[in-house]
C-alpha cells in the first residue's frame, strides 16, 4: 500500500468532512448527526432537488437509484467475474437498506407519521418531539447500514487472513489500519468541528446580553476542543506509521 496515496485520500476526506461540518446546521445531537452521515445530508439535498421542478425531480430519482444500486452492481460484477463469496450476499442487504433508508431520508415525515396523528393540538411541543424522532430515526438507520457494512468488511478480513500467507496478512492489516485512519479523520474533522460549531451556537443562543462580546468565550471553546482532539489527530499519524512498518515487513 502506497502511503502517499493513502495520505492524499485522507486529506481529501478531511477537507470534505470539514466542509460538511461547517455547512451543517448546529445541533446538540452531534453523535446522532454523525451516525446518519452522509445519508441524511444527501437525502436533504435530494429533497431540495426534487422540489425544484420536473427536471429536478427526475435528477433526484436518478441519483437516488444510483446510490441504492451501488452495492448490488458491485455484487453482480463479482458474480460475473466468479469472485463472489458468501459474505458478498450482504451487499444485496446493503442495497435494500440504502433504498429504504434514502427514501426515509428524503421524506423524514414518515418517521413521525403515526406518532403525530391525534396530537396536532400540542403545537410547539409536538414539533420539537417530531424533530427528535426524525433525528433518532435517521441515526438508527445509519447504525443499521454501518453495522452491515462493517460486518461484511470483517468477514472479508477473516477470509483474507485465513487464506493468505505472511504477505497477505500484512496486506489485510494495512487495509484495516487504513480504515481506522479514515474513521479517526472523520471523528476529528466532522464530529469534532461540528461539535465546536454547536457549542458556539448554544453559547450565542444563551447570551442574554447581545452587547457583550463572545470572542474570548469562543476562543476558549475552540482551544479546548483543539486540545481535546489533538491526541486523536496524532493517532492518525501513528496509524500511518504502523502502515509504513507493515509495508517494510513484507
Buried (B, 14 or more C-beta within 10 A) or exposed (E): BEBEEBBEBBEEBBEBBBEBBEEBEBBEBBEBBBBBBBBBBBBBBBBEBBEEEEEBBEBBEEBBEEBBBBBBEBBBEBEEEEEBEEBBEBBEBBBBBBBEBBBBBBBBEEBBEEEBEEEEEEEEEBEEBBBEBBBBBBBBBBEBBBEBBEBBBEBBBEBBBEEEEEEBBBBBBBBBBBBBBBEBBBBBBBBBBBBBBBBBBBEEEEEEEEEEEBEEBBEEBBEEBEEEBEEBBEBBEEBBEBBBEBBEEE
